[in-house]
Amino acid sequence: MKVIIEEGCIGCGACESFCADVFKVEDVCVVNEANIAGNEDCVKDAVDACPVSVIKISE
């Protein structure tokens, strides 16, 4: 699984609240790629929770 953050992140922190091992919000969301494996379910929850729909998953 690969996680991409498209332009337009508003830094709300929803992704980090669902999956803090993978997402960190500084000014915008940053993905810790090394922690994606094993956290796929919470990554998907974060994608669904993003209010501006900028988190994308590719398999």
Secondary structure as GFF3:
##gff-version 3
##sequence-region A 1 59
A	DSSP	beta_strand	2	5	.	.	.	ID=ss1
A	DSSP	alpha_helix	14	18	.	.	.	ID=ss2
A	DSSP	beta_strand	23	25	.	.	.	ID=ss3
A	DSSP	beta_strand	29	31	.	.	.	ID=ss4
A	DSSP	three_ten_helix	33	35	.	.	.	ID=ss5
A	DSSP	alpha_helix	40	49	.	.	.	ID=ss6
A	DSSP	beta_strand	55	58	.	.	.	ID=ss7
###
